[in-house]
Each structure stands twice: as C-alpha cells, then as structure tokens.
C-alpha cells in the first residue's frame, strides 16, 4: 500500500510530463502578450516564474488556442500577421498574413477560418488558415476592435470603436447584416451562456451595454464607478463571464479595478483593485483565478475569484495586452 | 461641326439618362453638409523661414483633418441613413467670410461650418449670423478675445484658447516646482498677448515672472543687449525656465543652449502647449494619426487639424445620438449634453458660458508629449478640464444667462 502510494507519487509527475510531450495539453501555462516588447511571456501557474520568453512579430495582442491546444495564434499589430506558436515547443512555427494592424480575432476551426479586426483598415479580414490567404475583406466602421463568433459560427459580432457601433456580420456571405448603436468607444464582448445576451464594454462612456441577440437591440446597460474614482477614469475594456452565466468580471482600464457583476440582476457586487490600464482578463478553467494584464503597470495581477482579492502582481514586460491559459 | 454638336447632345442625353436611372435606383438620403470656409492667401499658411530660404516650418490648412472626420462617418452614414458631406468654400479676403457663410446658408441650406480664417473675419461674421440658425466651429484661432469679448452664441471654439495653453503649461511647471520664469517677449502684438496670458496663468497657479525681457530680432552688435539670448538671460536673479513668446520663430529657435544658465526653454519652442501632437500614444491616438497621415500624404497631424477633425466628429456624434439631421436638434446636443471622444482622455464638452470646447492640453516637445494637462493634482469641483482657461466665474462671457 505504502509502496503503491510512493509509486503513484513518483510516477504522477512523469506521466503528466509525458502527456505534455504527447498532446501539449493542460500545462496550465499562462501566456501574456506584450505590445511594446514584442514577446509572449510564459509563466508557471504555481510559482508565477517566467518559463519562457517567446519572441514574436511586432506588437502581439489578442491570442487564441486551437481546440486541441497544440497551437496558439497571436495577432501582431505592427507586422500585419498572426503568429502561430507551437504550444509544446513554445516557439513561433508559422505566420498568417492579415490586413493592416490586426488587433482581436475569432477562430473557427471547423471552417478553417480566422476573422480578424484590422484596426487601421476599417475591415474584418476573413482568412483561410490552411491556404494562408485573405478570402474576404468585410468593410466595417472605423477602428474595428472586438470580434465574437456565434456558437454555430454563422454570425460574427464586431465593434467599431470610432463608429460607436456593433455590427452583425454574416460569416459566410461576408457582409454586415445589421448595426446597433451603443456607448462611446465600444471594445470587447462576452456572450451569456444561454445565448440570449451580448455584453459589450463601452470604454469612454464607462459602461457595459447589453444587447438582446434575438432582437439585436440594446436591452440595458451597466455604469461603473469604483469608490473614490471619477467617472472619467472609468474605461472598461475586457470582460469574462463564468460558465454558469452568473458572474461577469469587467476590467475598468484607467480606474485600475475589476468590477464584479451579478449577471441575472445586472447589479455590481464589488470592485477589485488591480494595476493601471487593466485591459485583458482571463479566467482559469476551474474559475478559481482571474488574470488581468495591466498595460501601464507592466505586470499581470492574479485574483482569487472566491475571496475577490488580488493575490499577487507579476512583472512581465512592457505594455501587457492580454492573458490566456493553457488549461 | 454638325456631328460635333450631335455628339455633344447625344452625350448629354446619355448622361441625363444615366443620372435619372441612378436616382430611381437609390432614393436620396438626407444630406448633412458642413461648410469649410477658408481665405485664399491667408498669411498664416505661409511657411516660416529662417535666414535665407531655409524653411523651418511648413504650415498647412487643416482641411485634411475635416476629411478624416468625414471618412470615419461612412459606416454611420449607412446606419443613420444620412449622407455626410464637406463643402470647401474659399473666399479672397477675411472681409468676404460673412457674405460667403450667409450665401451658403441661403442658397444651399448649409448651417454648420468649420471656420479656417484669421481673427479679423470673426466680428463681421458674428454680426451677420447673430440669432440665426447657423453654428460655426472655430478651428484655427486661439485668441482669448473671441471667447471673452466677441462672445457670440453662433460659435463653438474647437481649438483651445491661448489661456488654456498657458494654463496647462504653467500647471506642469508648477508641478515640477519650476516656479520662477524668465520671459523673452517678441516685437509682434501677438507676442505681447501671449506673455499676458502667461502672466495670468502664473498668477493662477502660483508661479512668478522674475523678469520680462523684450528682444529685438537681428544681428546688430549695437543692439546685442536686445538680440543675444545669452545677454538677455544674464540677469541677477535665478530662474527655473525661460519662456519665449515669438510668433516669428526665428529668434526662439536660437534660445535653447544659448542662455547663460542651463535652463529649459518653453513657450514658442521646445515645450509647447498644443491641442494635438503626432507623438501622443494613448487613447487611440495612433490610429487617428495614422488615418490622417494616410490622407494627407505623410504629414503629421497638428492642433488645427485636430480641431477641424473634432468639429466633424461632434456633428456626426450629434446626428448619431439624436438620430436626426435637423439643425435644432444637432445644435442643442452639441451645446448641451454632448460628450465627445477627442482621443486625448477626458471626455470633451462645450462650456455653456463661452462655447469653448473643454479639452486636455498636450505639452509637447518635438518628439514626445511630456505631459498632459490638467496635470495630476490640479482639481476642479466639477470637471478638471475647467482648470484650463476661463472658468465660469472668471469669464466675462455669459452665453448661458
């Protein structure tokens, strides 16, 4: 019995180590994109020590894993490419050409397509991943930013920062079907798990707009104001939602806080102090931890979701944009 | 000859036919035209030259700024079902501005204008449009007298006033505890006005002018006490910075590194208060700069370009939020609840007392924005932007009363 326990103790890490080699799955590694230092910093999930510094093309921003987590796609704004990173090797193994200044994107592996918002091109590029060509350019409002794909992959939602619009785009046809006006400088999305609502951050008006997806119209909004802050400091950008659709976390940019929102009642439950210009936010798979990129703090704040407290802030590089976790 | 004539009429008929088909296919949307009024030969756009034919600064009209604003409105045009347009109106002298605006209003129904004209065009224009349904965005004149004495309800000052600029500058100097200022004042009337604005700002924020030296540009050795920055700066009292007011610029460019004491230079050179600077990297500014550069053929976006751009943006935002192209609704929004994104932080709005657009001031060195005013720590009871320029109690203009 004791021997068995001992063996299990010894073998478990070896076994998981082998799993990493074979499938590169569930390493728990934390990837942070740094806009100004042109790299991804890979952090160990337990010690928060830097495991690897991956040089990328210039200005890496949004990141998405392939479904099997073997690849990580990274939009690099100043080189007009999406770098492809091999998650097992932790190095860049390929590139996809995009339109000018790609910022955020959505990935449809079934159709082998990438949908990229080109901040400076006022278009959404539809890219064929296998052929590495731009199949379509969908004209959008000026400075398109957030991109969210519907569950069935048929519709894309895109914000236009300058136009104060959310576009509904027919993914197959490649054209805007409908627009809805939201607050000033709309940035990013989260969809409620029931598929009914779309939440959009409006950076300059300091709000989250809630869009009824069936009617494609605004059904409500939430205004943020952490204690002691002025309205003008509140610049929401990133947001995530728990899988049960109960809680949303919204980064408030220059207000250096994350807002915790009860989704059904749309009530703000509290604010968590983080660093300056907090934008990117991501949740661990077990939803116990939140990771926030502080653009003007050059660090990432780790939050314990249960106690709603920041545990630690880890220096990562200049102007961190986003965080993803391989879990 | 006959063939030629027939050819002409044939072509005309074809053209008319094509036009009527096009009209039948797409019913016209309401059109919202913004007039852009400029003066041919405006001396403010002559290049600033140094000795000989050395061009120190090219100065360009801010029309491209307005065009960028119009381009950005294209997607909204579809949603709002309103066509946005710009009409460039060029007159031959400042005196003709008033008639051109009245004529555009009467003949073509244009009610919104961007004004790119010297200060002398304002008074006759204000008289001509007083009480009428016209709104004019001032994009190029910083004169405080337009906000204080002219004080006309038909204007919106999109460009910051001179006082806002010197307030921003002194806020920054005060935040560094560089409170003692040596002033070099040029011979132009505008130089004296600039120094007056600085003195007001110094009083407001606790800085002081330790000496006010009038310089006389030139190389005459008999007047070296007046034309040599070293001699002008050789005074008994110490100072923290040298402030130069020199619209001609040729003297100002020789002040840095020529002062007796090693002191930074501000004002007309080195650290200048601006509405916009091409190196501003925050609040989405790089995208605005990049759109401007593309459209202007590589030029850097400057303060007046920004002002013309924001004027168009304010009109478009008003149409978006009121869902209308009606002038009364647009004006009410712009002058009232309207809040605008100028890509430099704090949301912009129009001051009800003098119609100055509230905005941040960028304190720019040639290759970097050193600070943005309001500088941290300068607070106001309602809006920190009102620490810059004329706040309601001190403004002699009372458009809201």
Interface residues (C-beta under 8 A of the other chain):
Chain A: X101 X119 X120 X122 X139 X140 X141 X142 X143 X160 X161 X162 X163 X164 X165 X179 X181 X184 X185 X204 X205 X230 X232
Chain B: X71 X72 X74 X75 X76 X78 X79 X284 X287 X290 X291 X317 X320 X339 X341 X345 X346 X347 X384
